[in-house]
Amino acid sequence: MMLGTDVSSLSTTAANAAAQGLSIVVPLYNEAAGLAPLHERLVGLAKTLRGRYRLACEVVYVDDGSADATLTIARGLAADALDVQVVSLSRNFGKEAALMAGLDHARRGAVLFMDGDGQHPPSLVERLVGHWIDDGYDVVYTAKAHRDNESFLRRLAVHGFYALINWGARQKIPEDAGDFRLLSPRAAAALKQLPERNRFFKGLATWIGFRQIRVDYEPAPRAHGVTTFSAGRLVGLSIEGLTSFSVAPLRFASLLGVVLAAGAFLFGLSILWEVWTTGKQVPGYPSLVIGLMTIGGVQLIMIGIVGEYIGKILSELKARPIYFVAEHSEKRAEAEPAERDGERTAAE
């Protein structure tokens, strides 16, 4: 019995890339104001890719339970130069579930993930596609060129998060890497094979391996609305990513226990030494209370960390679907005259 999956048959060459095509997955949550302009830019991008690589494109809009008119606007978008799928989830399941829903519904070979807020420039996609088709990379991921516009505490927190999640990991997650990335057909097929329900997309896209390349870019300012990722939500997502993809918190808890035990042992030796040399007993009440509070606090932290992992195990055992689709529609773009002539000739 094979415990792996052979995806070698999906290898991309410059000759077969056009036949495999590209699916652009765009998760949406309350993006009504900027959706139409974004779609116009994607239409222009599709025309450019068709002219340069003869690459057929589709866009998969995944409405993640938006409370505004996002779904209504998405239904009315025209299939001009690229096919349009609209996948509406039954409620807000979160971005990771929306990305997976888009991956499941993508019908082309390669898959590109980008946000619907306009901060991921479609003009950069041509470069990502070039790395895939011309240079033979399977995963082309983007990362912020710098964080100079962010506070020192935020930069420190981001650096600490990646240092912790990569602690002892065989496959390191690149720092500052985002969800804006392109997967070749075999990389996309590999990602679909990962069965876990608590998904951390950045980590999984790195874990699958293959040839990967980083592209630095400067995110565009958000044209409409405000971000829904508050500081509290970012902390929650960080905890979700850590406990879903890494055992570093458990290792940290174990290390903390060893350090605390060693400190207690040395403190005990110092008490014995003072009694032996001076004959005076050390007053015990303050040290006893501080010791008990320290040990109690560390134990509660460790119980909380273990509880997070137990919750993940329970979620995996329940095996609930990570999303439900309430509505799915598709519009096909008209083929170019040259493509129609080619199909007619092949049929004859």
C-alpha positions in Angstrom: 0.0 0.0 0.0 1.3 3.4 -1.0 1.4 5.9 1.8 2.2 8.8 -0.6 0.8 10.2 -3.8 2.6 10.2 -7.2 2.0 13.6 -8.9 4.8 13.4 -11.4 2.4 13.1 -14.3 1.3 16.7 -13.6 4.7 18.2 -14.2 4.5 21.4 -16.2 6.5 22.3 -19.3 6.3 25.3 -21.5 4.5 23.2 -24.1 1.7 21.9 -21.9 1.1 24.9 -19.6 -1.5 26.4 -21.9 -3.5 23.2 -21.8 -3.5 23.0 -18.0 -4.6 26.6 -17.5 -4.8 28.8 -14.4 -7.5 29.1 -11.7 -7.5 32.3 -9.6 -9.0 31.8 -6.2 -10.3 34.9 -4.5 -11.9 34.6 -1.0 -14.3 37.4 -0.3 -15.7 38.8 3.0 -17.6 42.1 2.8 -15.7 43.3 -0.3 -18.7 44.7 -2.2 -17.1 48.2 -2.7 -14.0 46.9 -4.5 -15.1 43.7 -6.2 -16.1 45.2 -9.6 -12.8 47.1 -10.0 -10.9 44.0 -9.0 -12.7 41.9 -11.5 -11.9 44.4 -14.3 -8.2 44.1 -13.4 -8.4 40.3 -13.5 -10.1 40.5 -16.9 -7.2 42.5 -18.2 -4.7 40.1 -16.6 -6.5 37.1 -18.3 -6.2 38.8 -21.6 -2.5 39.5 -21.1 -1.8 35.9 -20.0 -3.7 34.5 -23.0 -1.7 36.7 -25.4 1.6 35.8 -23.9 1.2 32.2 -22.9 -2.1 31.2 -24.5 -3.1 30.4 -21.0 -6.8 29.9 -20.3 -7.9 31.4 -17.0 -10.8 31.2 -14.6 -11.6 33.1 -11.4 -13.2 31.4 -8.4 -14.8 33.9 -6.1 -15.6 32.3 -2.7 -18.0 34.4 -0.6 -17.3 33.5 3.0 -20.6 34.5 4.5 -20.5 38.2 3.6 -23.0 40.5 5.3 -23.0 43.1 2.5 -23.8 42.9 -1.2 -20.7 41.0 -2.1 -22.5 37.9 -3.3 -25.0 40.0 -5.4 -22.2 41.8 -7.1 -20.3 38.6 -7.7 -23.3 37.0 -9.4 -23.5 39.8 -11.9 -19.8 39.8 -12.9 -19.3 39.1 -16.6 -17.3 36.2 -17.9 -15.1 38.3 -20.2 -11.8 36.6 -21.2 -12.0 34.2 -18.3 -14.5 31.8 -16.8 -16.2 33.0 -13.5 -17.3 30.7 -10.7 -19.1 32.0 -7.6 -19.0 29.8 -4.6 -21.1 31.0 -1.7 -20.5 29.3 1.7 -23.4 28.8 4.1 -21.8 31.0 6.7 -18.5 32.6 7.6 -16.1 29.7 8.0 -12.9 31.7 8.0 -10.2 32.4 5.4 -8.6 28.9 5.6 -11.9 27.2 4.8 -12.6 29.7 2.0 -9.2 29.0 0.4 -9.8 25.2 0.6 -13.3 25.7 -1.0 -11.7 27.6 -3.8 -9.0 24.9 -4.3 -11.7 22.2 -4.4 -13.7 24.0 -7.0 -10.7 25.1 -9.2 -11.0 23.4 -12.6 -7.8 24.5 -14.2 -4.3 23.0 -13.5 -2.4 25.7 -11.7 -4.0 27.7 -8.8 -3.3 31.2 -7.8 -4.5 32.5 -4.4 -5.1 36.2 -3.9 -7.1 38.4 -1.5 -10.2 40.3 -2.6 -9.3 43.6 -0.9 -7.1 44.8 -3.8 -3.8 44.8 -1.9 -2.4 41.9 -4.0 -1.6 43.6 -7.3 -2.8 41.6 -10.3 0.0 43.2 -12.3 2.4 41.0 -10.3 0.7 37.8 -11.3 2.3 37.8 -14.8 5.7 37.6 -13.0 4.5 34.7 -10.8 3.2 32.8 -13.9 6.6 33.4 -15.6 8.4 31.8 -12.7 6.0 28.8 -13.1 6.1 28.3 -16.8 9.5 29.8 -17.9 11.6 28.8 -14.8 9.9 25.6 -13.8 9.0 26.5 -10.2 6.1 24.7 -8.5 5.4 27.1 -5.7 5.8 30.9 -6.2 5.0 32.7 -3.0 5.1 36.4 -2.2 6.3 38.2 0.9 6.3 41.7 2.1 9.5 43.5 1.0 9.7 45.3 4.4 7.7 46.2 7.5 9.0 49.7 8.0 5.5 51.1 8.3 4.6 48.8 11.2 5.2 49.3 14.9 8.3 47.8 16.6 6.0 45.6 18.8 4.2 44.2 15.7 7.5 43.5 13.9 8.9 41.8 17.1 5.7 39.7 17.5 5.9 38.6 13.8 9.5 37.6 14.2 8.8 35.8 17.4 5.9 33.9 15.8 8.1 32.6 12.9 11.0 31.8 15.2 8.7 29.7 17.4 6.8 27.9 14.7 10.1 27.0 12.9 11.8 25.9 16.1 12.8 22.3 15.4 10.8 22.1 12.1 12.3 20.2 9.2 10.6 22.4 6.6 10.9 26.1 7.6 8.1 28.5 6.9 9.5 31.6 5.2 9.1 34.7 7.3 6.6 37.3 6.0 5.3 34.9 3.4 1.6 35.5 2.6 -1.3 33.6 1.1 -0.7 35.4 -2.3 1.0 32.6 -4.2 0.8 30.3 -7.2 0.8 26.5 -7.1 1.7 24.5 -10.2 -0.7 21.6 -11.1 1.3 19.0 -9.2 1.7 21.3 -6.2 -2.0 22.0 -6.1 -2.8 18.3 -6.4 -0.4 17.6 -3.5 -2.1 20.2 -1.3 -5.5 18.6 -2.0 -4.2 15.3 -0.6 -3.6 16.8 2.9 -6.6 15.6 4.9 -6.5 17.7 8.1 -9.3 20.0 9.0 -7.4 22.4 11.1 -5.5 24.0 8.2 -2.7 26.5 8.2 -2.3 27.3 4.6 1.1 29.0 4.7 2.6 26.0 6.5 1.0 23.4 4.3 2.0 25.1 1.1 5.6 25.0 2.4 5.5 21.5 3.7 4.6 19.9 0.4 8.0 20.8 -0.9 8.8 21.0 -4.7 10.8 23.9 -6.2 9.8 27.1 -4.5 10.8 30.7 -5.0 10.1 33.9 -3.1 9.0 37.2 -4.7 9.1 40.3 -2.6 6.5 43.0 -3.2 5.0 46.0 -1.6 1.2 45.6 -0.8 -1.0 48.2 -2.3 -3.0 50.3 0.1 -6.5 49.1 0.8 -8.8 51.0 -1.6 -12.1 50.3 0.2 -13.2 49.5 3.8 -11.1 48.5 6.7 -9.4 45.3 7.6 -11.2 42.8 9.8 -8.0 41.4 11.2 -7.8 43.1 14.6 -4.9 42.5 17.0 -7.0 40.0 19.0 -7.9 38.1 15.8 -4.3 38.0 14.7 -3.3 36.6 18.0 -6.0 33.9 17.6 -4.8 33.1 14.1 -1.2 32.8 15.4 -2.3 30.4 18.1 -4.3 28.4 15.5 -1.3 28.2 13.2 1.1 27.2 16.0 -1.1 24.4 17.4 -2.2 23.2 13.9 1.2 23.0 12.3 3.9 22.8 15.0 4.6 21.1 18.3 6.9 24.0 19.4 4.5 25.1 22.2 4.7 21.7 23.7 8.5 21.7 23.5 8.6 25.1 25.0 6.4 24.0 27.9 8.7 21.0 28.5 11.7 23.2 28.4 10.1 25.7 30.8 9.4 22.8 33.2 13.0 21.7 33.0 14.2 25.2 33.7 11.8 25.6 36.6 12.8 22.3 38.1 16.5 23.2 37.8 15.9 26.5 39.4 14.0 24.9 42.3 16.9 22.4 42.8 19.5 25.1 42.8 17.4 27.2 45.3 17.1 24.2 47.5 20.9 23.7 47.4 21.4 27.4 48.4 19.1 27.0 51.4 21.0 23.9 52.5 24.3 25.7 52.1 23.2 28.7 54.1 21.9 26.4 56.9 25.2 24.5 56.9 27.5 27.5 56.9 25.6 29.9 59.2 23.3 27.6 61.2 20.4 29.9 60.5 17.2 28.7 58.9 15.9 30.8 56.0 12.4 32.3 56.6 10.2 30.1 54.5 6.9 31.9 54.1 7.7 34.4 51.3 9.8 31.9 49.3 7.1 29.2 49.8 4.3 31.4 48.5 6.3 32.7 45.5 7.4 29.2 44.7 3.8 27.9 44.8 2.5 30.8 42.7 5.2 30.2 40.1 4.7 26.5 39.9 0.9 27.0 39.8 1.1 29.5 37.0 3.4 27.4 34.9 1.2 24.4 35.4 -1.9 26.3 34.2 0.1 27.5 31.1 1.1 23.9 30.3 -2.5 22.7 30.8 -3.7 25.4 28.5 -1.2 24.4 25.8 -2.1 20.7 26.1 -5.8 21.7 26.0 -5.3 23.4 22.7 -3.8 20.3 21.2 -6.5 18.1 22.7 -9.1 20.4 21.1 -7.4 19.9 17.7 -7.4 16.1 18.2 -11.1 16.3 19.0 -11.8 18.4 15.9 -10.0 15.9 13.7 -11.8 12.9 15.3 -15.2 14.5 14.7 -14.2 14.9 11.0 -16.8 17.6 10.3 -16.6 19.2 6.9 -14.7 22.5 7.0 -17.3 24.3 4.8 -20.7 24.0 3.2 -21.6 25.5 -0.1 -25.0 27.2 -0.2 -24.8 28.4 -3.8 -22.6 27.7 -6.8 -22.8 29.3 -10.2 -20.5 29.3 -13.2 -20.2 31.4 -16.3 -18.1 30.4 -19.3 -16.2 32.9 -21.4 -16.5 32.7 -25.1 -13.5 31.1 -26.8 -11.3 33.3 -29.0 -11.8 32.8 -32.8 -8.4 31.1 -33.1 -9.4 28.7 -30.4 -12.7 27.9 -32.0 -11.0 27.3 -35.4 -8.5 25.0 -33.7 -11.3 23.0 -32.0 -13.2 22.7 -35.3 -10.1 21.5 -37.1 -9.4 18.9 -34.5 -13.0 17.7 -34.7 -12.8 17.4 -38.5 
